[in-house]
Amino acid sequence: MSGFQYDEVGEFSDAGAAEDWARENGIDPADVDIKTGFTGKTRVWVRRGSTRMSEVELRNSRGRGFF
């Protein structure tokens, strides 16, 4: 991550599901940081201010793809 501030959104089953979620929510791929850990869990962060959604709305938007 660079000098921007990011808000953690949560975990997805894989990177593809995280990318689908970002696309469905109109989030530019450049504003999403997706990391898959050694356990296979994929965690997602979104650059603060890149969406009109609040932190709570971002977390609540994860209706599909999350564990």
MORA-V347793 format. One record per residue. RES is the residue in one letter. PHI is phi in radians with two decimals (NA if undefined). PSI is psi in degrees with one decimal (* if undefined). D_LAST is the distance of its C-alpha to the last C-alpha in Angstrom with 1 decimal. Layout:
RES,PHI,PSI,D_LAST / RES,PHI,PSI,D_LAST
//
This chain:
M,NA,149.3,24.0 / S,-1.65,-153.6,27.4 / G,-1.33,0.3,29.2 / F,-1.35,158.3,27.0 / Q,-1.64,137.5,24.8 / Y,-2.11,148.5,21.1 / D,-1.89,131.5,18.4 / E,-1.31,133.8,15.0 / V,-1.66,-43.3,12.4 / G,2.57,-156.8,9.2 / E,-1.92,144.7,6.7 / F,-2.14,165.9,6.3 / S,-1.22,-31.3,6.6 / D,-2.84,174.0,10.2 / A,-1.12,-35.2,13.1 / G,-1.08,-41.6,14.1 / A,-1.14,-37.2,11.1 / A,-1.16,-42.2,11.7 / E,-1.13,-40.1,15.4 / D,-1.07,-43.7,15.1 / W,-1.05,-45.4,13.4 / A,-1.09,-44.7,16.3 / R,-1.09,-44.6,18.9 / E,-1.13,-24.9,17.9 / N,-1.75,10.4,18.3 / G,1.16,31.5,21.6 / I,-1.72,127.2,20.7 / D,-1.08,132.2,23.1 / P,-0.97,-27.3,21.6 / A,-1.21,-17.7,24.1 / D,-1.70,5.6,22.3 / V,-2.02,134.3,18.9 / D,-2.00,116.4,18.3 / I,-2.03,126.3,15.6 / K,-2.32,130.5,15.5 / T,-1.82,123.6,14.0 / G,-1.44,175.0,14.7 / F,-1.17,-17.5,16.5 / T,-1.46,-6.9,13.6 / G,1.67,-9.9,12.0 / K,-1.33,137.9,9.2 / T,-1.87,122.2,10.2 / R,-1.86,146.6,10.9 / V,-2.25,137.3,12.8 / W,-2.20,146.3,15.9 / V,-2.13,135.6,18.3 / R,-1.07,126.6,22.0 / R,-1.04,133.8,23.3 / G,1.53,-3.2,25.7 / S,-1.47,-12.6,24.5 / T,-2.24,167.6,23.2 / R,-1.56,-1.5,24.7 / M,-1.42,142.1,21.5 / S,-1.31,171.0,21.5 / E,-1.03,-40.0,18.9 / V,-1.15,-42.6,17.7 / E,-1.11,-38.9,17.7 / L,-1.04,-47.7,15.7 / R,-1.14,-35.1,12.9 / N,-1.38,-13.5,13.3 / S,-1.38,-1.3,13.4 / R,-1.51,48.4,9.8 / G,-1.11,-23.3,10.1 / R,-2.45,153.4,8.6 / G,1.63,-11.9,6.8 / F,-1.63,158.4,3.8 / F,-1.25,*,0.0
//
